Amino acid sequence: MKHLIVEIMVPEWAKEMNCAVTVCDKEGVILYMNDKAKETFASHGDLVGKSLIPCHSERSRGIIADLLATGGTMKAACDLVKK
């Protein structure tokens, strides 16, 4: 399936945060990464437009699937980061 990359509205605080912020669509395709996220995952190349699913463990994939299915919560996203 080919994905269309679109410009998304991202709040200034997300752009300027000193932590990685990644936004994906309902299928897990990355739409946006702030500078910290790009820096953190630079060794993986440009990830915008690619799925975030394959680079995660089975446990993390389960959390991501739940986030995508339910619309997610900040707590679930934080649980994923804690690994």
N, C-alpha and C positions, 0 to 999 in steps of 0.2 A: 504494500500500500504506500503510495506517495503522499507525503505530508506537505501541506502548504505552510510556510513560515510566515507568520504575521507579526506586525508591530503590536506590542501590547503596552498598555498604560501601567507603568510601575511607579509607585510612590518614591519620592526622593529618599526617604529613610531607608528603603531597601537597597538603593544604589550605593548609599554611603555607609552602610553598616560594616563593622569590622568582623563580620561572620559571613559564611557562605549562604547565599539565598538563591535557590533554584526553583523555577516555576515550570510545571509541566501541564499538558492537556489531560483529558480523561483517559487517554490511552497510555500515558506515561512518557509521551514525547516531550523533550525539553524545549520550552518556548523562550526562556530567559534565564540567564545566569548573571549575577552581579560580578563586579571585578574580583571580589574575594573568592567567589565560587570558581571563576575562571582560573585564578591563580592557584587555588587548592587542587584543582583537577587538570592542570595544564598538561601533565604527562599523558593524559588520555586524548589530547587534541581538542578540536572544537566540537563540543557535545551538543550545541544547539541544533535541533532538528533530529536528534537521535533519541532512542529509547533509553530511559534511565534504569530499566529493569535488568538487563543482562549483567551489569557490573555490580550487582548486589548479591548477597548470600541468600540462601533459601529463606532464612528467618526474616531478613529484610524484605524479600520479595512478598512474603505474606503480609507484612505490615503495609507495604506499598499498595498491594491489591486491595486491602481493606480501606485504606485512605482513598483510593480512586473510586471504589464502589460506593462509599458512604459520603464522600465529600470531605472526609477527614476532619481531624481536630488538631490543634497545636500540640496537645499532649501526645497523640500518636506519632506525630512528626518528631517530637523530642525523644520519644522512646526509640525511634529508628536511629537517631544520631548517637544515642548512648551505647548502642550495640553491646 
